[in-house]
Each structure stands twice: as C-alpha cells, then as structure tokens.
Amino acid sequence: MFAGEHGDCTKKVGNEAKAACTVSFASLNLTPEQKTKMEAVMSEHQKAGCTEASEAKYMKEVEGILTAEQYAKFKAECKKGENKDAQA
C-alpha cells in the first residue's frame, strides 16, 4: 500500500476518516467476524496516526481480513473518497 491510497488521512482526522471507511464497510458485505476485525484495525490505525508506515500496516491488515474481491472493492471505494476530497 502506498500512502494516501485510501484518502489523504492527514486531512481526515477522527470521525471523518471513520465515517468514510464505515460507508465502505457497509458496501463490502462483510461477515460479522470480518466487520469486528475491520473495526479493530481501523481503530488501531486512527490511534497510530497517519504516517506512511501506519498506512502500509493498515492496508496490509485489511488485505488479510478481506477476500480478494472485497479488498479490490475496498480500494476502489477509497479511491472514490480520495477523488471527492480533491474536488472539495
């Protein structure tokens, strides 16, 4: 994962970043177990702050939780959020 791949998290602090990812979670048809794991990883990521290293760790953890299809959709959703921020 490259920094900024799921949006410019330095601009999305706290609830904004979580809200964007929660919308993505809803569209991924996660199992209850996946949802629990994703929420934990997202919470850890927010606590760690937005650095290139934390972004890489977050995306690697997400990739390990989701199926290949879900991960592809997750990345696509993140790109959409990134594009919205660029237009705002």
BARO-78341 format. One record per atom (N, C-alpha, C): x, y, z; residue number from 0; chain; atom name; residue in three letters. Coordinates in nm, 4 decimals. Example, Ala and Ser with C-alpha at 12.3 -4.5 7.8 and 13.67 -1.06 7.14 Angstrom:
PT|east|north|up|num|chaine|atome|residu
PT|1.3190|-0.5690|0.7800|0|A|N|ALA;
PT|1.2300|-0.4500|0.7800|0|A|CA|ALA;
PT|1.3200|-0.3300|0.7800|0|A|C|ALA;
PT|1.2850|-0.2250|0.7080|1|A|N|SER;
PT|1.3670|-0.1060|0.7140|1|A|CA|SER;
PT|1.2900|0.0030|0.7870|1|A|C|SER;
//
This chain:
PT|east|north|up|num|chaine|atome|residu
PT|0.0847|-0.1176|0.0000|0|A|N|MET;
PT|0.0000|0.0000|0.0000|0|A|CA|MET;
PT|0.0885|0.1228|0.0000|0|A|C|MET;
PT|0.0467|0.2223|-0.0711|1|A|N|PHE;
PT|0.1203|0.3472|-0.0749|1|A|CA|PHE;
PT|0.0435|0.4515|0.0044|1|A|C|PHE;
PT|0.1142|0.5410|0.0680|2|A|N|ALA;
PT|0.0498|0.6433|0.1497|2|A|CA|ALA;
PT|-0.0542|0.7178|0.0686|2|A|C|ALA;
PT|-0.1684|0.7398|0.1288|3|A|N|GLY;
PT|-0.2736|0.8146|0.0620|3|A|CA|GLY;
PT|-0.3637|0.7298|-0.0239|3|A|C|GLY;
PT|-0.3395|0.5998|-0.0300|4|A|N|GLU;
PT|-0.4198|0.5170|-0.1196|4|A|CA|GLU;
PT|-0.5655|0.5111|-0.0777|4|A|C|GLU;
PT|-0.5928|0.5242|0.0505|5|A|N|HIS;
PT|-0.7336|0.5257|0.0902|5|A|CA|HIS;
PT|-0.7757|0.6653|0.1339|5|A|C|HIS;
PT|-0.7165|0.7636|0.0749|6|A|N|GLY;
PT|-0.7527|0.9023|0.1012|6|A|CA|GLY;
PT|-0.6394|0.9733|0.1734|6|A|C|GLY;
PT|-0.6461|1.1032|0.1787|7|A|N|ASP;
PT|-0.5442|1.1811|0.2467|7|A|CA|ASP;
PT|-0.5800|1.1862|0.3940|7|A|C|ASP;
PT|-0.5316|1.0890|0.4690|8|A|N|CYS;
PT|-0.5774|1.0783|0.6072|8|A|CA|CYS;
PT|-0.5251|1.1898|0.6955|8|A|C|CYS;
PT|-0.4268|1.2659|0.6532|9|A|N|THR;
PT|-0.3835|1.3790|0.7347|9|A|CA|THR;
PT|-0.4920|1.4858|0.7375|9|A|C|THR;
PT|-0.5774|1.4862|0.6371|10|A|N|LYS;
PT|-0.6888|1.5809|0.6349|10|A|CA|LYS;
PT|-0.8148|1.5212|0.6958|10|A|C|LYS;
PT|-0.8193|1.3878|0.7044|11|A|N|LYS;
PT|-0.9367|1.3188|0.7582|11|A|CA|LYS;
PT|-0.9040|1.2684|0.8976|11|A|C|LYS;
PT|-0.9218|1.3505|0.9961|12|A|N|VAL;
PT|-0.8871|1.3126|1.1314|12|A|CA|VAL;
PT|-1.0134|1.2666|1.2037|12|A|C|VAL;
PT|-1.0003|1.1634|1.2853|13|A|N|GLY;
PT|-1.1102|1.1187|1.3698|13|A|CA|GLY;
PT|-1.2311|1.0705|1.2941|13|A|C|GLY;
PT|-1.3459|1.1297|1.3220|14|A|N|ASN;
PT|-1.4732|1.0802|1.2703|14|A|CA|ASN;
PT|-1.4847|1.0833|1.1190|14|A|C|ASN;
PT|-1.4269|1.1833|1.0545|15|A|N|GLU;
PT|-1.4370|1.1901|0.9084|15|A|CA|GLU;
PT|-1.3780|1.0666|0.8431|15|A|C|GLU;
PT|-1.2588|1.0266|0.8857|16|A|N|ALA;
PT|-1.1945|0.9090|0.8276|16|A|CA|ALA;
PT|-1.2753|0.7850|0.8595|16|A|C|ALA;
PT|-1.3237|0.7753|0.9819|17|A|N|LYS;
PT|-1.4009|0.6585|1.0212|17|A|CA|LYS;
PT|-1.5315|0.6529|0.9428|17|A|C|LYS;
PT|-1.5969|0.7651|0.9246|18|A|N|ALA;
PT|-1.7229|0.7672|0.8510|18|A|CA|ALA;
PT|-1.7028|0.7201|0.7077|18|A|C|ALA;
PT|-1.5963|0.7647|0.6458|19|A|N|ALA;
PT|-1.5699|0.7248|0.5079|19|A|CA|ALA;
PT|-1.5487|0.5740|0.4999|19|A|C|ALA;
PT|-1.4733|0.5194|0.5939|20|A|N|CYS;
PT|-1.4458|0.3762|0.5925|20|A|CA|CYS;
PT|-1.5675|0.2950|0.6324|20|A|C|CYS;
PT|-1.6508|0.3470|0.7202|21|A|N|THR;
PT|-1.7724|0.2757|0.7594|21|A|CA|THR;
PT|-1.8635|0.2595|0.6390|21|A|C|THR;
PT|-1.8742|0.3605|0.5562|22|A|N|VAL;
PT|-1.9536|0.3512|0.4344|22|A|CA|VAL;
PT|-1.8975|0.2398|0.3466|22|A|C|VAL;
PT|-1.7668|0.2344|0.3332|23|A|N|SER;
PT|-1.7037|0.1285|0.2557|23|A|CA|SER;
PT|-1.7331|-0.0077|0.3159|23|A|C|SER;
PT|-1.7252|-0.0196|0.4482|24|A|N|PHE;
PT|-1.7526|-0.1473|0.5131|24|A|CA|PHE;
PT|-1.8924|-0.1955|0.4771|24|A|C|PHE;
PT|-1.9884|-0.1048|0.4798|25|A|N|ALA;
PT|-2.1272|-0.1416|0.4528|25|A|CA|ALA;
PT|-2.1443|-0.1985|0.3120|25|A|C|ALA;
PT|-2.0675|-0.1494|0.2182|26|A|N|SER;
PT|-2.0821|-0.1940|0.0796|26|A|CA|SER;
PT|-2.0050|-0.3224|0.0490|26|A|C|SER;
PT|-1.9289|-0.3722|0.1469|27|A|N|LEU;
PT|-1.8434|-0.4882|0.1224|27|A|CA|LEU;
PT|-1.9082|-0.6218|0.1573|27|A|C|LEU;
PT|-2.0265|-0.6197|0.2166|28|A|N|ASN;
PT|-2.0938|-0.7429|0.2596|28|A|CA|ASN;
PT|-2.0033|-0.8266|0.3496|28|A|C|ASN;
PT|-1.9534|-0.7635|0.4542|29|A|N|LEU;
PT|-1.8632|-0.8308|0.5469|29|A|CA|LEU;
PT|-1.9377|-0.9316|0.6336|29|A|C|LEU;
PT|-1.8675|-1.0374|0.6715|30|A|N|THR;
PT|-1.9214|-1.1292|0.7707|30|A|CA|THR;
PT|-1.9107|-1.0585|0.9054|30|A|C|THR;
PT|-1.9854|-1.1033|1.0060|31|A|N|PRO;
PT|-1.9715|-1.0399|1.1386|31|A|CA|PRO;
PT|-1.8272|-1.0439|1.1892|31|A|C|PRO;
PT|-1.7577|-1.1531|1.1644|32|A|N|GLU;
PT|-1.6179|-1.1649|1.2081|32|A|CA|GLU;
PT|-1.5288|-1.0638|1.1350|32|A|C|GLU;
PT|-1.5489|-1.0491|1.0033|33|A|N|GLN;
PT|-1.4702|-0.9521|0.9267|33|A|CA|GLN;
PT|-1.4976|-0.8104|0.9765|33|A|C|GLN;
PT|-1.6241|-0.7812|1.0033|34|A|N|LYS;
PT|-1.6607|-0.6471|1.0481|34|A|CA|LYS;
PT|-1.5906|-0.6144|1.1797|34|A|C|LYS;
PT|-1.5910|-0.7093|1.2721|35|A|N|THR;
PT|-1.5254|-0.6890|1.4011|35|A|CA|THR;
PT|-1.3763|-0.6637|1.3811|35|A|C|THR;
PT|-1.3134|-0.7452|1.2968|36|A|N|LYS;
PT|-1.1698|-0.7285|1.2711|36|A|CA|LYS;
PT|-1.1404|-0.5950|1.2034|36|A|C|LYS;
PT|-1.2225|-0.5565|1.1069|37|A|N|MET;
PT|-1.2016|-0.4300|1.0354|37|A|CA|MET;
PT|-1.2153|-0.3110|1.1304|37|A|C|MET;
PT|-1.3146|-0.3173|1.2185|38|A|N|GLU;
PT|-1.3331|-0.2077|1.3136|38|A|CA|GLU;
PT|-1.2127|-0.1958|1.4067|38|A|C|GLU;
PT|-1.1589|-0.3105|1.4493|39|A|N|ALA;
PT|-1.0422|-0.3087|1.5374|39|A|CA|ALA;
PT|-0.9202|-0.2507|1.4655|39|A|C|ALA;
PT|-0.8994|-0.2927|1.3401|40|A|N|VAL;
PT|-0.7850|-0.2441|1.2613|40|A|CA|VAL;
PT|-0.7987|-0.0940|1.2357|40|A|C|VAL;
PT|-0.9195|-0.0499|1.2049|41|A|N|MET;
PT|-0.9429|0.0922|1.1791|41|A|CA|MET;
PT|-0.9172|0.1743|1.3058|41|A|C|MET;
PT|-0.9624|0.1235|1.4188|42|A|N|SER;
PT|-0.9411|0.1928|1.5455|42|A|CA|SER;
PT|-0.7916|0.2043|1.5753|42|A|C|SER;
PT|-0.7188|0.0957|1.5557|43|A|N|GLU;
PT|-0.5731|0.0966|1.5753|43|A|CA|GLU;
PT|-0.5061|0.1983|1.4833|43|A|C|GLU;
PT|-0.5508|0.1996|1.3584|44|A|N|HIS;
PT|-0.4932|0.2906|1.2590|44|A|CA|HIS;
PT|-0.5142|0.4362|1.3008|44|A|C|HIS;
PT|-0.6330|0.4675|1.3485|45|A|N|GLN;
PT|-0.6615|0.6047|1.3900|45|A|CA|GLN;
PT|-0.5770|0.6447|1.5099|45|A|C|GLN;
PT|-0.5554|0.5519|1.6031|46|A|N|LYS;
PT|-0.4730|0.5806|1.7209|46|A|CA|LYS;
PT|-0.3274|0.6027|1.6814|46|A|C|LYS;
PT|-0.2803|0.5263|1.5820|47|A|N|ALA;
PT|-0.1409|0.5343|1.5389|47|A|CA|ALA;
PT|-0.1101|0.6660|1.4684|47|A|C|ALA;
PT|-0.2124|0.7275|1.4120|48|A|N|GLY;
PT|-0.1908|0.8497|1.3361|48|A|CA|GLY;
PT|-0.1578|0.8164|1.1917|48|A|C|GLY;
PT|-0.1566|0.9147|1.1099|49|A|N|CYS;
PT|-0.1368|0.8924|0.9675|49|A|CA|CYS;
PT|0.0073|0.9160|0.9263|49|A|C|CYS;
PT|0.0774|0.8071|0.9133|50|A|N|THR;
PT|0.2125|0.8111|0.8609|50|A|CA|THR;
PT|0.2186|0.7094|0.7483|50|A|C|THR;
PT|0.3205|0.7155|0.6709|51|A|N|GLU;
PT|0.3346|0.6196|0.5618|51|A|CA|GLU;
PT|0.3381|0.4769|0.6176|51|A|C|GLU;
PT|0.4076|0.4584|0.7303|52|A|N|ALA;
PT|0.4180|0.3263|0.7916|52|A|CA|ALA;
PT|0.2823|0.2773|0.8427|52|A|C|ALA;
PT|0.2056|0.3654|0.9064|53|A|N|SER;
PT|0.0750|0.3229|0.9587|53|A|CA|SER;
PT|-0.0219|0.2942|0.8450|53|A|C|SER;
PT|-0.0112|0.3699|0.7365|54|A|N|GLU;
PT|-0.0945|0.3441|0.6183|54|A|CA|GLU;
PT|-0.0635|0.2059|0.5600|54|A|C|GLU;
PT|0.0644|0.1755|0.5473|55|A|N|ALA;
PT|0.1068|0.0472|0.4911|55|A|CA|ALA;
PT|0.0595|-0.0674|0.5793|55|A|C|ALA;
PT|0.0760|-0.0518|0.7093|56|A|N|LYS;
PT|0.0328|-0.1561|0.8039|56|A|CA|LYS;
PT|-0.1179|-0.1753|0.7951|56|A|C|LYS;
PT|-0.1912|-0.0662|0.7928|57|A|N|TYR;
PT|-0.3378|-0.0712|0.7857|57|A|CA|TYR;
PT|-0.3831|-0.1460|0.6603|57|A|C|TYR;
PT|-0.3305|-0.1097|0.5462|58|A|N|MET;
PT|-0.3732|-0.1734|0.4215|58|A|CA|MET;
PT|-0.3342|-0.3206|0.4183|58|A|C|MET;
PT|-0.2186|-0.3553|0.4731|59|A|N|LYS;
PT|-0.1768|-0.4950|0.4771|59|A|CA|LYS;
PT|-0.2706|-0.5754|0.5665|59|A|C|LYS;
PT|-0.3090|-0.5188|0.6803|60|A|N|GLU;
PT|-0.4019|-0.5867|0.7708|60|A|CA|GLU;
PT|-0.5385|-0.6030|0.7060|60|A|C|GLU;
PT|-0.5854|-0.4986|0.6395|61|A|N|VAL;
PT|-0.7144|-0.5040|0.5708|61|A|CA|VAL;
PT|-0.7121|-0.6137|0.4639|61|A|C|VAL;
PT|-0.6034|-0.6189|0.3890|62|A|N|GLU;
PT|-0.5907|-0.7193|0.2833|62|A|CA|GLU;
PT|-0.5976|-0.8609|0.3408|62|A|C|GLU;
PT|-0.5466|-0.8792|0.4619|63|A|N|GLY;
PT|-0.5501|-1.0096|0.5267|63|A|CA|GLY;
PT|-0.6879|-1.0478|0.5792|63|A|C|GLY;
PT|-0.7730|-0.9507|0.6010|64|A|N|ILE;
PT|-0.9076|-0.9750|0.6545|64|A|CA|ILE;
PT|-1.0076|-1.0004|0.5424|64|A|C|ILE;
PT|-0.9982|-0.9219|0.4363|65|A|N|LEU;
PT|-1.0965|-0.9275|0.3285|65|A|CA|LEU;
PT|-1.0619|-1.0335|0.2242|65|A|C|LEU;
PT|-1.1640|-1.0773|0.1518|66|A|N|THR;
PT|-1.1392|-1.1629|0.0361|66|A|CA|THR;
PT|-1.0785|-1.0749|-0.0730|66|A|C|THR;
PT|-1.0233|-1.1372|-0.1757|67|A|N|ALA;
PT|-0.9627|-1.0601|-0.2853|67|A|CA|ALA;
PT|-1.0658|-0.9667|-0.3480|67|A|C|ALA;
PT|-1.1871|-1.0150|-0.3646|68|A|N|GLU;
PT|-1.2938|-0.9333|-0.4257|68|A|CA|GLU;
PT|-1.3308|-0.8158|-0.3352|68|A|C|GLU;
PT|-1.3443|-0.8434|-0.2063|69|A|N|GLN;
PT|-1.3776|-0.7364|-0.1117|69|A|CA|GLN;
PT|-1.2655|-0.6324|-0.1062|69|A|C|GLN;
PT|-1.1413|-0.6780|-0.1070|70|A|N|TYR;
PT|-1.0275|-0.5863|-0.0996|70|A|CA|TYR;
PT|-1.0228|-0.4957|-0.2223|70|A|C|TYR;
PT|-1.0486|-0.5539|-0.3388|71|A|N|ALA;
PT|-1.0499|-0.4737|-0.4621|71|A|CA|ALA;
PT|-1.1585|-0.3664|-0.4527|71|A|C|ALA;
PT|-1.2739|-0.4039|-0.4004|72|A|N|LYS;
PT|-1.3832|-0.3084|-0.3864|72|A|CA|LYS;
PT|-1.3479|-0.2022|-0.2816|72|A|C|LYS;
PT|-1.2846|-0.2452|-0.1724|73|A|N|PHE;
PT|-1.2420|-0.1529|-0.0673|73|A|CA|PHE;
PT|-1.1486|-0.0466|-0.1241|73|A|C|PHE;
PT|-1.0494|-0.0906|-0.2020|74|A|N|LYS;
PT|-0.9546|0.0034|-0.2622|74|A|CA|LYS;
PT|-1.0266|0.0982|-0.3586|74|A|C|LYS;
PT|-1.1226|0.0449|-0.4347|75|A|N|ALA;
PT|-1.1981|0.1295|-0.5282|75|A|CA|ALA;
PT|-1.2793|0.2342|-0.4521|75|A|C|ALA;
PT|-1.3415|0.1929|-0.3427|76|A|N|GLU;
PT|-1.4197|0.2866|-0.2607|76|A|CA|GLU;
PT|-1.3287|0.3950|-0.2035|76|A|C|GLU;
PT|-1.2112|0.3548|-0.1606|77|A|N|CYS;
PT|-1.1167|0.4516|-0.1042|77|A|CA|CYS;
PT|-1.0736|0.5529|-0.2097|77|A|C|CYS;
PT|-1.0520|0.5070|-0.3306|78|A|N|LYS;
PT|-1.0155|0.5974|-0.4407|78|A|CA|LYS;
PT|-1.1274|0.6982|-0.4647|78|A|C|LYS;
PT|-1.2536|0.6523|-0.4585|79|A|N|LYS;
PT|-1.3663|0.7439|-0.4779|79|A|CA|LYS;
PT|-1.3644|0.8532|-0.3725|79|A|C|LYS;
PT|-1.3399|0.8143|-0.2465|80|A|N|GLY;
PT|-1.3329|0.9117|-0.1377|80|A|CA|GLY;
PT|-1.2199|1.0097|-0.1578|80|A|C|GLY;
PT|-1.1080|0.9588|-0.2084|81|A|N|GLU;
PT|-0.9914|1.0428|-0.2353|81|A|CA|GLU;
PT|-1.0247|1.1452|-0.3440|81|A|C|GLU;
PT|-1.0948|1.1020|-0.4468|82|A|N|ASN;
PT|-1.1323|1.1924|-0.5550|82|A|CA|ASN;
PT|-1.2299|1.2988|-0.5075|82|A|C|ASN;
PT|-1.3217|1.2625|-0.4189|83|A|N|LYS;
PT|-1.4163|1.3602|-0.3647|83|A|CA|LYS;
PT|-1.3416|1.4693|-0.2890|83|A|C|LYS;
PT|-1.2409|1.4283|-0.2087|84|A|N|ASP;
PT|-1.1632|1.5249|-0.1333|84|A|CA|ASP;
PT|-1.0891|1.6208|-0.2263|84|A|C|ASP;
PT|-1.0386|1.5701|-0.3356|85|A|N|ALA;
PT|-0.9644|1.6521|-0.4301|85|A|CA|ALA;
PT|-1.0549|1.7582|-0.4951|85|A|C|ALA;
PT|-1.1821|1.7214|-0.5114|86|A|N|GLN;
PT|-1.2771|1.8149|-0.5757|86|A|CA|GLN;
PT|-1.3309|1.9163|-0.4765|86|A|C|GLN;
PT|-1.3279|1.8844|-0.3485|87|A|N|ALA;
PT|-1.3898|1.9717|-0.2460|87|A|CA|ALA;
PT|-1.3132|2.1000|-0.2266|87|A|C|ALA;
//
